């Protein structure tokens, strides 16, 4: 078993090197055209060119033929500061802490978590993605091989087990996306499940607040924290529930996944009731169901999507995250679709996949902003409310 593990880890390291530019470990996020940059900044291309001419913005790097090579996300965020268009939460706005949770594996939980985190970073928010799953799928999508690149002291594990630690800042890893930080995971987190359970059994139930305490210690630096918990309602997942103020539940429209998620919702309700009785209520600003890995070419999935929409009503996101070869191809490179410079399959497939991802994430972005009093007038002006 140890030999098989070592071989598999070496393959992951090779995939990581293949996915990184020129075989290096330092990734770079894609660059954005001036048209896309203007859209993200909230100004016209002419306004950006004018600001570059008068020195308010540095001149972007160009090719030998004089063509702009595109803007990095860091340069775009610098523009937002100059133009005053960065969408940070105000001081009195609550930190958005979103758990992407379902206790069945294979529902697209880490796919949703990583793409949502990167989308929000592209939109200019300060984001922290905390990988709470010992399998480290979200960590892998950022180019790490969890048990090769990530040490025990880089994860949540030390903070959870050592109650004398007061800050989670030690575990923050800067990513190749400006404004997006990762708290990575590796197999050691699996030990935390047993250790937490043993300590809680000795009447130390307040340990369920450790993740919330860790997030509070770094929260002033972020607008949104995204939690990717393990696919089980264990002790780590309970700490996630105590920390989160929003819940996003991914469900593929298949009978098996729907049945499993129905059980998950029942167990979630029961668990929340027990926590309430223990004086540790779970307080959510919103809960949404997201249909993932959907293939509407299949009649059974179309029918089940219809059932889900009727059953869940407004609790279900309007947009469906459809199954896409582009997501699979990006994952095979230990990347996300947002990491890709261009299509791996066809441009049509790539653009269609981006459309689905952006639509889902835009819905979540609105839900986040609705919890921020400082954003209400802007949302009203945009006709959202």
Number of C-alpha atoms within 10 A of each C-alpha: 6 7 8 9 10 12 12 12 16 14 13 21 19 14 17 24 19 15 22 17 12 10 13 11 14 12 17 15 18 17 18 18 15 19 14 15 23 19 12 21 24 16 16 16 17 12 13 20 15 13 17 14 12 10 10 13 16 13 14 14 12 11 9 7 6 8 10 14 14 19 17 19 24 17 18 23 24 16 24 19 12 14 16 12 15 20 15 18 22 13 10 9 15 18 23 23 25 27 25 26 27 28 22 20 12 15 22 22 26 26 23 22 25 25 22 22 25 26 20 20 21 21 19 24 22 23 26 29 26 26 27 28 26 23 20 24 26 31 27 22 22 20 25 23 24 25 16 13 13 18 14 17 13 19 28 27 21 18 21 25 16 10 10 8 12 13 14 22 13 13 21 19 16 13 17 18 22 22 21 24 23 23 22 29 32 28 17 21 24 17 12 19 17 14 15 21 17 13 14 15 10 9 9 12 15 12 19 24 17 23 24 18 18 19 21 16 14 15 21 12 13 19 23 25 23 23 29 27 29 28 17 16 20 16 20 25 24 21 22 28 30 21 25 25 19 21 21 22 23 27 27 25 26 20 12 11 18 16 11 15 21 13 14 19 14 11 14 18 12 12 17 19 15 13 18 13 10 11 9 16 15 18 14 15 15 14 18 19 20 24 26 22 21 19 18 16 8 9 10 14 17 16 13 17 19 12 13 18 16 11 11 12 13 12 14 20 20 15 17 21 26 18 17 17 15 23 21 16 17 19 17 15 21 26 23 22 23 19 22 17 11 13 16 16 11 12 12 10 15 19 14 15 21 17 12 17 22 18 17 21 20 17 13 18 16 13 17 22 21 16 17 18 14 16 19 15 12 13 14 10 10 9 8 11 10
